[in-house]
Amino acid sequence: MRSKPPSSRRTDSPLYRRIRDDLQRKIVGGQYGPGARIPTEPELVRQYQASITTVRKAVEDLCGHGWIEKQQG
């Protein structure tokens, strides 16, 4: 069994994972440092052209793994 090239694997993953991974890269890369705010859910919907459900799943995944803290307002 041959493995897929990395570019194919990336597009095969669900959109919420790609959003999560992109936000995680931005956190690691310093674009969103400690105490910084990531874009709001509606901003992420527009940025990634995704549904609110997909964006919320990505954000919840990041919260669940301790990458971000979700606050209202």
trRosetta pair geometry for C-beta under 8 A, 3 or more apart (Angstrom, degrees):
i j d omega theta_ij theta_ji phi_ij phi_ji
4 8 4.1 -107 169 85 120 126
4 9 5.1 149 88 -56 116 82
4 12 7.2 67 86 -10 167 144
5 8 5.1 91 60 7 77 103
5 9 7.3 -144 95 -7 39 89
6 9 5.6 -56 -148 34 36 114
6 10 6.5 37 157 -24 68 103
7 10 5.9 -52 -152 29 32 113
7 11 6.9 19 157 -8 63 106
8 11 6.2 -64 -152 42 34 101
8 12 6.2 34 152 -24 68 111
9 12 5.6 -61 -147 35 31 113
9 13 6.9 37 156 -32 65 98
10 13 6.2 -49 -160 16 32 111
10 18 7.0 89 178 -107 81 107
13 17 4.5 -90 158 81 117 134
13 18 5.8 141 91 -52 109 86
13 21 7.9 47 107 -8 154 140
14 17 4.9 94 65 5 80 103
14 18 7.4 -150 99 -4 43 87
15 18 5.5 -56 -149 37 39 111
15 19 6.3 38 153 -19 70 103
15 48 7.4 131 176 158 108 123
15 50 5.6 169 148 -116 135 124
15 54 5.3 -7 95 -164 116 138
16 19 5.7 -53 -148 37 33 111
16 20 6.1 37 152 -20 65 107
16 50 7.8 136 -79 -173 60 149
16 54 4.9 -143 -72 -166 88 73
16 55 7.6 -151 -116 -72 83 17
16 57 4.1 -34 -136 94 150 116
16 58 4.4 -156 -164 -59 75 83
16 61 6.9 119 151 -6 110 138
17 20 5.4 -52 -143 39 32 114
17 21 6.0 32 156 -19 66 107
17 58 7.4 -157 -65 -105 18 91
17 61 7.8 -49 -99 94 58 175
18 21 5.8 -51 -141 38 29 110
18 22 6.3 31 156 -21 62 106
19 22 5.8 -56 -148 36 29 111
19 23 6.4 25 155 -15 65 106
19 44 7.0 81 -165 179 129 115
19 48 5.2 8 -103 -120 112 165
19 50 6.4 -60 -63 -5 141 164
19 54 6.9 116 1 144 148 96
19 55 6.5 -113 162 -112 165 58
19 58 4.0 -53 93 -105 114 164
20 23 6.0 -59 -149 39 28 107
20 24 6.1 29 153 -20 65 110
20 58 4.1 -152 -59 -151 81 87
20 59 8.0 -146 -96 -50 84 27
20 61 5.0 -28 -112 81 145 132
20 62 5.8 -169 -141 -52 91 93
21 24 5.5 -53 -144 38 31 115
21 25 6.4 36 154 -22 64 102
22 25 5.7 -50 -150 32 31 112
22 26 6.6 30 151 -17 62 105
22 48 7.8 160 56 -96 150 119
23 26 5.6 -55 -151 37 34 112
23 27 6.5 38 149 -22 66 103
23 32 7.6 -6 -170 20 78 148
23 38 6.3 29 -150 -140 117 146
23 58 6.8 120 9 154 135 117
23 59 7.9 28 37 -92 176 62
23 62 6.2 -54 100 -77 132 149
23 67 7.7 110 118 132 104 141
23 68 7.8 -42 149 -30 128 136
24 27 5.6 -50 -149 33 34 113
24 28 6.3 30 154 -14 66 106
24 62 6.7 -161 -70 -110 89 106
24 67 6.0 -67 -108 -139 87 156
25 28 5.8 -56 -145 42 31 108
25 29 5.8 26 157 -15 66 116
26 29 5.6 -57 -135 46 28 110
26 31 4.0 -58 -170 54 89 128
26 32 5.4 57 127 5 100 102
26 38 7.9 109 96 -119 132 104
27 31 7.3 -68 -65 56 25 80
27 32 4.9 -43 -96 70 65 103
27 67 6.0 140 56 -175 175 106
27 68 7.4 -126 -91 -61 143 94
30 33 5.7 12 -156 -73 64 93
32 36 4.5 -158 -159 90 64 129
32 37 7.7 -102 -141 85 106 19
32 38 5.3 4 -120 -82 153 81
33 36 4.9 94 53 -16 60 123
38 44 7.6 29 141 -68 106 119
38 68 6.4 -38 -4 -120 131 149
39 43 3.6 -117 174 99 114 130
39 44 5.2 150 94 -56 112 76
39 47 6.4 94 78 -16 166 144
40 43 4.6 96 53 7 74 104
40 44 7.0 -139 97 -5 38 87
41 44 5.6 -54 -145 37 33 111
41 45 6.4 42 153 -26 65 100
41 52 6.2 57 158 -143 117 87
41 55 5.3 132 -154 120 82 132
41 56 6.4 22 -133 -73 131 76
41 59 6.7 -67 -94 -24 95 156
42 45 5.4 -45 -148 28 35 118
42 46 6.7 32 155 -14 64 102
42 52 7.7 -14 -89 -102 58 103
43 46 5.9 -56 -154 38 34 108
43 47 6.0 33 151 -21 68 110
44 47 5.4 -53 -137 39 34 113
44 48 5.9 2 171 8 69 111
44 50 7.4 -35 137 52 83 112
44 55 4.6 132 106 -143 120 130
44 58 7.7 -151 164 71 144 131
44 59 7.5 154 45 -55 171 115
45 48 7.0 -73 -139 52 16 86
45 49 7.7 55 165 -109 52 15
45 50 5.9 -117 -134 69 55 68
45 51 7.0 -18 -133 -180 103 13
45 52 5.6 -21 -87 -79 132 64
45 55 5.3 -85 -71 -27 71 150
46 49 7.3 12 -169 -73 27 52
48 54 7.8 -132 108 109 131 121
48 55 6.8 154 51 -88 131 98
50 54 4.2 -104 169 83 118 134
50 55 5.5 140 93 -50 118 86
51 54 4.7 99 57 4 80 101
51 55 7.1 -148 95 -1 44 86
52 55 5.7 -56 -147 41 35 111
52 56 6.0 37 155 -22 68 107
53 56 5.8 -55 -145 37 27 111
53 57 6.5 30 154 -22 62 105
54 57 5.8 -53 -151 32 30 112
54 58 6.7 29 151 -17 63 104
55 58 5.7 -56 -153 36 34 111
55 59 6.2 29 152 -16 68 108
56 59 5.6 -56 -143 41 32 110
56 60 6.0 34 157 -20 67 108
57 60 5.8 -53 -142 38 28 111
57 61 6.3 33 155 -23 62 105
58 61 5.7 -54 -152 32 29 114
58 62 6.7 27 151 -16 63 104
59 62 5.7 -54 -152 36 34 111
59 63 6.3 35 150 -19 66 106
59 68 7.2 -65 -158 72 75 138
59 70 6.6 88 157 -90 112 120
60 63 5.4 -52 -146 37 34 114
60 64 6.1 37 154 -23 66 107
60 70 7.8 -10 -95 -43 55 148
61 64 5.7 -52 -145 35 29 113
61 65 6.6 10 159 -3 62 110
62 65 6.3 -70 -149 47 28 98
62 67 4.2 -78 -169 64 85 121
62 68 4.7 28 132 21 117 106
63 66 7.8 47 180 -64 30 20
63 67 7.3 -81 -64 52 23 76
63 68 5.7 -58 -80 77 64 80
63 69 6.8 91 -128 -118 89 28
63 70 5.1 -25 -96 -20 138 108
